[in-house]
Amino acid sequence: MTTTLQEYRANARQCLSWAESAREPENRDAFFALAATWEGVATWVERLTAAPEIGAIHEPSPRRAAAG
């Protein structure tokens, strides 16, 4: 199954929605971090598509993407 950029960004929006409705601060923070990760991957894929040589050098790290 291939995930599209639109799906990555839809996942990010869903995480933001969950963050906004979360009652516990730690849950809110986790959803915001997950949204940032989805958006970071979407951005990385866009860059990779524009310049394929980047992917060989700068693969995203989930921790790095979550950190923003």
N, C-alpha and C positions, 0 to 999 in steps of 0.2 A: 504494500500500500504506500503510495506516495502522498505526502502532505504538501499542500500548496501554500504559497505565501498568504493567501487569503485565509486559509485555515489557521495558520500560525497566528495571524493577527486577530482572528475571531477568538482563538483561545486566550490571547492576551486580554481582549476586551471582557471575556467572561470572567477571568481572574480579577480584573479591576472591579467588575460588578460584585463579585463575591467579597472583595476587600471592603468595598463601600458598605456592605450590609453586615460585615462581621462585627460581632459584639466584643470579642476578646482582642486586645491589641496584638498579641502574638500571632493570632490567626490572620488579622489584617496585614501585618507585616509579611507573613508568609505568602499571602495571595499577591501582594504588591511585588514581592521578589519573583514569584513565579511569572507574573505578567511581564516583568522586565526581561526574564529569561526568554519567554516566547518572542517578545519583540526583538530582542538581541539576535536570536536565531534567524528571524525573518530578515533582519538587516544584513546579517552575514550571508545568507543565501542570495539576497539581491546583489551584494558586492561580488560574490563568487560567480554569479551569472554574468555580471558585467565584465569581470576580469578573472577568468578561471585560474590563472596562475596564483592568485591570492590564497586559494584554498589549501594549496600544498604547504604554505608557510604559516598561515594564521588560522588554524582551526579553532572554533570557539570552545571555551571551557565553561561548563554550566555554572561553576562558582564565579568565574569572571563576569559572565553575562548577568548573573543575579546581582552582583555587586554594583552594576551599573556603570 
